[in-house]
Amino acid sequence: RGRYPNRGYPKIFKDETVGEEAKKLFDDAQKMLAQFKEKKSLKMVAILGIYPANSQGDDILVYKDEERQEVTHTFYTLRQQAEKDNSDPYMALSDFIA
C-alpha cells in the first residue's frame, strides 16, 4: 500500500489530484440527504435477529442452527482501509465475532 497523505475527510478536498472531484461528490451527497429529509422520501426499516455465527478470516459465517453444521449465509467484510500512523491493527467486523 502506498502512502496517501491527504486521505480522509476533510483533508481529501485539498488534494491536487482528487480534491475537486471529492468535493463535488460530497456536495452532491449533502444535497441528496437534504432532499430525503425534506421530502421524507427515505424510509428506514430494520429487522433484528440473533443467530449462531463464527468468523473465518475477514468473513462472518451464519449457521442454520446451534449445531453449526450448515452455513446459510456468509457476510464478506473488509479490513479498515485508512492509513494509520501507529501500530494499531486494521479491524474488520469479523474481529468481533467468536
DOMAR-88054 format. One line per 8 residues: number of its first residue (from 1); their letters; for each residue x, y, z negated of C-alpha. Coordinates in Angstrom, 1 decimal, padded with zeros to 4 digits. Layout:
N
NUM) A) X:Y:Z | ...
This chain:
98
1) RGRYPNRG) 000.0:000.0:000.0 | 001.3:003.4:000.9 | 001.0:006.4:-001.3 | -001.8:008.8:-000.5 | -001.2:011.8:-002.8 | -004.5:013.6:-002.1 | -006.7:010.6:-002.6 | -009.6:011.2:-004.9
9) YPKIFKDE) -012.3:013.8:-005.4 | -011.9:016.8:-005.1 | -008.2:016.7:-004.1 | -009.0:015.0:-000.8 | -010.7:018.1:000.5 | -007.3:019.8:000.6 | -005.6:017.1:002.7 | -004.4:018.3:006.1
17) TVGEEAKK) -005.4:015.1:007.9 | -008.8:014.1:006.5 | -009.8:017.1:004.2 | -012.1:018.8:006.7 | -014.0:015.7:007.6 | -014.2:014.6:004.0 | -015.7:017.9:003.0 | -018.3:017.7:005.8
25) LFDDAQKM) -019.2:014.2:004.7 | -019.5:015.3:001.1 | -021.7:018.3:002.1 | -024.0:016.1:004.2 | -024.4:013.7:001.3 | -025.3:016.5:-001.1 | -027.9:017.8:001.4 | -029.4:014.3:001.7
33) LAQFKEKK) -029.5:013.9:-002.1 | -031.3:017.2:-002.4 | -033.9:016.1:000.2 | -034.5:012.9:-001.7 | -035.1:014.8:-004.9 | -037.2:017.5:-003.3 | -039.4:015.2:-001.2 | -039.4:012.3:-003.7
41) SLKMVAIL) -038.7:010.0:-000.8 | -036.4:007.6:-002.5 | -037.9:005.2:-005.0 | -035.7:003.1:-007.2 | -036.8:-000.4:-008.2 | -034.9:-002.9:-010.2 | -035.2:-006.5:-011.4 | -033.1:-007.7:-014.3
49) GIYPANSQ) -032.1:-011.3:-014.9 | -029.5:-013.2:-016.9 | -028.0:-016.1:-015.0 | -025.2:-018.6:-015.6 | -022.1:-017.3:-013.8 | -018.4:-017.6:-013.7 | -015.7:-015.6:-012.0 | -013.4:-017.1:-009.4
57) GDDILVYK) -010.7:-014.7:-008.5 | -012.4:-011.5:-007.4 | -015.7:-013.2:-006.8 | -018.7:-013.9:-009.1 | -020.4:-017.4:-008.7 | -024.0:-017.6:-009.8 | -025.3:-021.1:-010.7 | -028.7:-022.7:-010.3
65) DEERQEVT) -028.9:-023.7:-014.0 | -026.8:-024.1:-017.1 | -025.3:-027.4:-015.7 | -023.2:-025.2:-013.4 | -023.0:-027.8:-010.7 | -024.7:-025.9:-007.9 | -023.7:-022.4:-006.8 | -026.7:-020.5:-005.5
73) HTFYTLRQ) -025.1:-017.1:-004.8 | -021.6:-015.6:-004.5 | -021.0:-011.9:-005.1 | -017.8:-010.7:-003.5 | -016.2:-007.9:-005.4 | -013.3:-005.6:-004.7 | -010.5:-004.5:-007.0 | -010.1:-000.8:-007.7
81) QAEKDNSD) -008.6:000.9:-004.7 | -007.4:004.2:-006.3 | -003.7:004.6:-006.8 | -002.6:004.6:-010.4 | 000.4:006.3:-012.0 | 000.7:003.8:-014.8 | 000.8:000.0:-015.2 | -002.9:-000.4:-015.9
89) PYMALSDF) -004.4:-003.4:-014.0 | -006.6:-002.9:-010.9 | -010.0:-004.1:-012.2 | -012.9:-005.8:-010.4 | -016.4:-006.6:-011.6 | -015.4:-010.3:-011.7 | -013.0:-009.5:-014.5 | -015.9:-009.0:-016.8
97) IA) -017.4:-012.5:-016.2 | -016.2:-015.5:-018.0
